[in-house]
């Protein structure tokens, strides 16, 4: 059974610590510097509601944990939403402060959290959605064992940053965007990881 509430505990990794999110953390998160990646404003386009989707078992609650360096500072946030008690499933959200991106800290934090998620919290499935052009994030999830189960296109209007797609250095990202005179869309992958797949890949439980 899935635990009714997140247990109050601290998880320690080699470089990171995961603990329950506190109100003061929200103020600290708001002070994080802006991301330097030019397309970062498109990473978190909301998922469109799918008519007829069965959300009757979702609690509507969001649970969150802070990611700290073991030396102290807050560097990220992990959250669960679309928590489904019946199917023992939830949707992952994770964000990392710009100065700590690209150092393997997000992957370390997720590996630690997944052991807790499938262990003490009792979940059997995790899902997530990720912008297909966010190649670093996609590769991180794949290393952890997540597999793609579909994709969808989300409307983004005529964002000024889309002009960069005409530059040669961003040519590899073009397949993940659709553009016309009046509108644009970006592709998002839907990915999932089951408890069985996590354990089969050598994942631990805590």
N, C-alpha and C positions, 0 to 999 in steps of 0.2 A: 504494500500500500504506500501511496505517496504521503509524506509527512504533511499534515495540515498547514503548518507554518514552517518557515525556514528556521532551523535550529540556530541558536546564538552560539557561535563558535568561531575560532580562528584557524585558518589553514595556512601552514607554512611550507613554502617551497624553497628552492635554492637561493633565489634572488627576490622573490615576491612573497607578500602576505595577503591573504584574502580574509575579509572580515565584514560584518553587516554594515550596510550603508547608514550613515548618520546625517542629520539635517545640516550640520556644518559642512559636510562634504559637498553639498549642492552649491554652496557659496564658493568653495574652492574650485569646483569644476567650472564655474562661470568665469573664473579668472585665467583659465588655461589659454595659452596663445593660440591664434588661429592656425589651421593647418596650412602648410606651404604648398601641398599638391594642388595644381590648378583645378582639378575636377572634384575636389573634396566636398564641395557644396551639394553634389549629386549623390553622395553615398547613402543618404538616409531618406530618400523619397518614400513617403508612406505607401504601404500596400493598399491597393484598391480593394474595396469590399466586393466579394464574389456573391452574387445573388444565389440563394439556395444553400450556401455553405452552412454546415451544422456547427453552430457555435453555442448550442444550448448547454454544453457541459463546461464551458469556460467560466472561470470564477470572476473574470474582469479585473483581478488584482494584478499588481506588478510587484515583484520582489527584487531587491537589489543588494549587491555587495560591492564593497570598495576593493580596489587593487592598490596596495601600497608596495613600495620598495621595502625590503626588510630593514633598510637603514632609515626609513621613516616616511618620506613624502608620498602623498596620494598621487597615483599616476593613471588610474583608470577606473572603469565601472563595468560591472557585469549585471545584467538584469534578465529576469524571466517574465514573459507575458503570455497571454493566451494559455494560461495554465488550465489543463484539462485533467481533473482528478480521476475521471472514469478511465481514460485511455493512458493515464500516467505519462503525459507528454506536456511540453512547454516550448515556447519559442525564445531563442537566445538573442540577447542584445549585448554588444560589447563596444566600448569606446576607450581609446588610449590617448593620453595627452601627447601633443605633437613632439615634444622633445624625447619621448621614449618609444616612438614608432620605429620599426625596422631593426630592433635589437633582440628580437626573440622573446621579449617579455610578455607580449600578449599570448603567444603560443604556450609559454610556461604556465601562465595564469589559467588558461583554459584547460590545459591538461590536469592541473591540480583541481580545478572546479568540477571537471567532468567526473573525476573519481568520487567526489563528494555527491554530485548530482545523481549518479547511477548507484551510489552506495547508500549513505545515510539518508538522503532525501527520497530514495526509493523510486525514482523515475525509470521508465523503460525506453523512452524515445525523446530525442531533442531535435527540433527543427530550427532552421534559420533562413533568412534571405539576405543575399549579398549582391551588390552591384557587380555585374559581370566584368566590367572594366577594372575593378579593384583587384588586380591580379595578385598582389601581395596577400590580401585577405583570403582570396580563393585558395591559393596554394597552402596557406596556413591551415585552413579547414580541411583540406584534402589530406594533409600530413597527419591530422588528428583522426582521420577515418571517415569524415563526412563524405557522402556521395550525393551527386546531383539527382534530383527526382523530377525536375521540370524547370521551366523558365517562364517569365512573363515580361511584357513591355509596359513601362509606366510613363505617363505623360509628364513632360518637364517644361513645356512651353518653349520659348525662344531665349534660353539662357545665353547671356553674352559669352560665357566660357566656351560655348560650342564652336565659336569661330576658330578655336585652337585646333579643332579636328582637321582643318585645312593644312596645318603644318605637317611636314613630312615626319617629324619626330613622334607624332601621335597617330601615325597611319595604322599601327597595330590595334588601336582602340576602336577604329571606325566600324567594324562589324557589330559592335555592341550599341550602336546608335542608329536611329532612323530620323531623317530630317526631310522636311518639305518647306514650302514658303511660309506656312502658317503655324507649324507645330513641330515638336520633336519628341522622341521617346528614347528611353534608355532601358537596356535589358537587365533584369535581375534574375539570378539563379535561386532556386529553392533547393535546399540541401537538408539531409537528415542523417542522424547517427542513432543506432539502436544500442541498447545495453549489450546485446549479444555480439554485435559487431565490434563494440568497444573492447570487450573482453577477449574476443578472438584475435584482435590486433595487439594484444599484450597490455591493454589498459588495466589499471588497478581500481580497487574500490576502497573508500575510507568512510 
